[in-house]
């Protein structure tokens, strides 16, 4: 999943616009976020993981990594 897809999913789940996310993020940090800046990073594929993680936490989510356990009956999982 790309950073763009991740942010779009967060926005859809919370019924927020990119402009609203930028405003919330600016109010909650020392950085200045704008809709244009976020949109450009998302289109260019340069959104940093720490920004995506910050947005998730800001909206009440956490990013979790789960190891895929190989099941002897399912040879498609690695």
C-alpha positions as a Markdown table, in Angstrom:
| # | Residue | x | y | z |
|---|---|---|---|---|
| 1 | Unk | 0.0 | 0.0 | 0.0 |
| 2 | Unk | 1.3 | 3.4 | -0.9 |
| 3 | Unk | 1.4 | 6.4 | 1.4 |
| 4 | Unk | -1.2 | 8.0 | -0.8 |
| 5 | Unk | -3.6 | 5.0 | -0.4 |
| 6 | Unk | -3.0 | 4.9 | 3.3 |
| 7 | Unk | -3.9 | 8.6 | 3.8 |
| 8 | Unk | -6.9 | 8.3 | 1.5 |
| 9 | Unk | -8.2 | 5.4 | 3.6 |
| 10 | Unk | -7.7 | 7.3 | 6.8 |
| 11 | Unk | -9.5 | 10.3 | 5.4 |
| 12 | Unk | -12.4 | 8.1 | 4.2 |
| 13 | Unk | -12.7 | 6.4 | 7.5 |
| 14 | Unk | -12.9 | 9.7 | 9.3 |
| 15 | Unk | -14.9 | 11.6 | 6.7 |
| 16 | Unk | -12.2 | 14.3 | 6.4 |
| 17 | Unk | -10.8 | 16.2 | 3.6 |
| 18 | Unk | -7.1 | 16.6 | 2.9 |
| 19 | Unk | -7.5 | 20.3 | 3.8 |
| 20 | Unk | -9.0 | 19.3 | 7.2 |
| 21 | Unk | -6.2 | 16.9 | 7.8 |
| 22 | Unk | -3.6 | 19.5 | 7.0 |
| 23 | Unk | -5.2 | 21.9 | 9.5 |
| 24 | Unk | -5.4 | 19.3 | 12.3 |
| 25 | Unk | -1.8 | 18.3 | 11.6 |
| 26 | Unk | -0.5 | 21.9 | 11.7 |
| 27 | Unk | -2.4 | 22.6 | 15.0 |
| 28 | Unk | -0.9 | 19.4 | 16.6 |
| 29 | Unk | 2.7 | 19.8 | 15.6 |
| 30 | Unk | 5.5 | 22.3 | 15.0 |
| 31 | Unk | 5.4 | 21.7 | 11.2 |
| 32 | Unk | 3.2 | 23.6 | 8.8 |
| 33 | Unk | 1.1 | 21.3 | 6.7 |
| 34 | Unk | -0.9 | 22.5 | 3.7 |
| 35 | Unk | -3.4 | 20.7 | 1.4 |
| 36 | Unk | -1.2 | 21.5 | -1.6 |
| 37 | Unk | 2.0 | 20.2 | 0.1 |
| 38 | Unk | 0.3 | 17.0 | 1.2 |
| 39 | Unk | -1.3 | 16.5 | -2.2 |
| 40 | Unk | 2.0 | 17.0 | -4.0 |
| 41 | Unk | 3.8 | 14.5 | -1.7 |
| 42 | Unk | 1.0 | 12.0 | -2.2 |
| 43 | Unk | 1.0 | 12.3 | -6.0 |
| 44 | Unk | 4.8 | 12.2 | -6.2 |
| 45 | Unk | 5.0 | 9.2 | -3.8 |
| 46 | Unk | 7.3 | 11.1 | -1.4 |
| 47 | Unk | 5.1 | 11.0 | 1.7 |
| 48 | Unk | 7.4 | 9.9 | 4.6 |
| 49 | Unk | 6.5 | 7.0 | 6.8 |
| 50 | Unk | 6.8 | 9.2 | 9.9 |
| 51 | Unk | 4.2 | 11.6 | 8.5 |
| 52 | Unk | 1.8 | 8.8 | 7.7 |
| 53 | Unk | 2.3 | 7.4 | 11.2 |
| 54 | Unk | 1.7 | 10.9 | 12.7 |
| 55 | Unk | -1.5 | 11.3 | 10.7 |
| 56 | Unk | -2.7 | 7.8 | 11.9 |
| 57 | Unk | -2.0 | 8.7 | 15.5 |
| 58 | Unk | -3.6 | 12.1 | 15.1 |
| 59 | Unk | -6.8 | 10.4 | 14.0 |
| 60 | Unk | -6.7 | 7.7 | 16.7 |
| 61 | Unk | -5.1 | 4.8 | 14.7 |
| 62 | Unk | -1.9 | 2.9 | 15.1 |
| 63 | Unk | 0.1 | 1.1 | 12.4 |
| 64 | Unk | 0.6 | -2.5 | 13.3 |
| 65 | Unk | 3.0 | -5.0 | 11.7 |
| 66 | Unk | 1.9 | -8.7 | 11.8 |
| 67 | Unk | 4.1 | -11.5 | 10.7 |
| 68 | Unk | 2.5 | -13.9 | 8.3 |
| 69 | Unk | 2.6 | -17.4 | 9.7 |
| 70 | Unk | 3.1 | -20.0 | 7.1 |
| 71 | Unk | 0.4 | -22.6 | 7.2 |
| 72 | Unk | 1.4 | -26.0 | 5.9 |
| 73 | Unk | -2.0 | -26.3 | 4.2 |
| 74 | Unk | -1.6 | -23.0 | 2.3 |
| 75 | Unk | 1.3 | -23.1 | 0.0 |
| 76 | Unk | 0.6 | -19.5 | -1.4 |
| 77 | Unk | 1.8 | -17.8 | 1.8 |
| 78 | Unk | 5.5 | -17.1 | 2.2 |
